[in-house]
Amino acid sequence: MYNTCMPYMRKLSWLLLVVLAATVINYPNPFNPQGGEITTIECTADTTAEAFLYIYDMAACRILRTAFNQTGGTTNQITWNGYSGYNNLVGNGVYLYWIVDTSRNRIGRGKIWVVNQ
């Protein structure tokens, strides 16, 4: 008996692999800023331009906005030390981040889990 769904599953798994390879990641996640750790956010962009990292808490309040230069075709890295734009240590919880370039193209987004110990 031949399963007719099998060719579609192969295509789907290949597509899923391509999508996962193009996502934005951050590590370590979770991280402990009170213990001196920082998290690194990596993304790949098509163009070279100025970009912005926005970090929000779960109440949709912007914690941080920082600019960085991204280089097209390479992996770009930006770090966050767990402090807000007002230089206050953030509390435990999940934070959302967006990376947006100057032409308002969304490059990526993700979640950061902060655990202060």
N, C-alpha and C positions, 0 to 999 in steps of 0.2 A: 504494500500500500504506500503510495507516494503522498507526502504532505504538500499541498499546494501553497501553503504559507511560507515554506522554507526559503524560496528565493527572495521574498520580501523581507524576511527577517535578516538575511545577510546584508541587504541594502540598508536596512534600518540600523543595524549594528555598526556598519561602516560610517554612516552619516553621524551617528552618535559619537563615534570616535573623533571625527573631524570637529564637531561642535565642542566637545570637551577639550580638545587641544587648543582651541581659540579662546577659551574663557579666561577671565581675570582671576588670579588666586592671591591669597595672602597667607603668610606663615610666619611664626607659629600661630596657630589658632586652635584653642584659646591661648592668650598670652597674659603675663603678669607684669603690668607696668610698675606696680609698687615694688616689685623685686628687681627692677632695672631692665626688664625685657622690652624689646621693641618688636613690632610686627612689620613685615615687609610686604608690600603690595606690588605684584608684577602684572604688567599688561603689555600687549603688543598692538601697535597702531600702524595704519597704512601710511600716514603722512607725518611729516615733521612739523610740529606746531607747539604752542604753549598749551598746556592742559591744566585742569584744576582737579584737586581731590576734595570732595565734600564728604564730611562724616556727620551723621545724624544719630540721635538717640531714638528710642522706640516711641517717644512722644512727638516725633518729627521736628525736634528742635535742632538746628544746626550747631554742632559742637566745634567744627573746624572747617576752614576753607584755606587751602594752600595751593600755590601755583608751582608747577614744575615744567621743565622742557622735555617733551617726548620726541624720540627719534623714530622715524618711520622704518618699518621692517625689522626692528630689533626689539628685544625684551627690555622694557623700561621698568625701573624700580623706584618706588618711593616708600619711605618709612614713616611710621607713626609711633610716638613714644607713650601714648595713652593720656596725653594732656590736651585740654581744650585750647581754643584760640586765646583764652584769657589766662593761660598757664595754670589751670586747675586740674588736678588729677581726676579723671572720670571715675565713676563708680562701677561696681560690678554690673554686668548685663551684656546684652547684645546690641551692637551698633551697626548701622548700615552705612555703606560707602558707595559713592558714585564717582566715576572718573569721566570728565566732560572736557572736550577740547574747545578751542576758541570759536569754532564755527558751530557750536552747540550740538556737535555729534556726541552721542553717548558711546563711550568706548567700553565701559564695563561697570559692573556693580557687584556687590557681595556683602557678606556679613562678617563681623569681627566679634568674637566673644572675649570679653575682658573679665579676668578673675584676679582680683587683688588679694594677695595673701601676706 
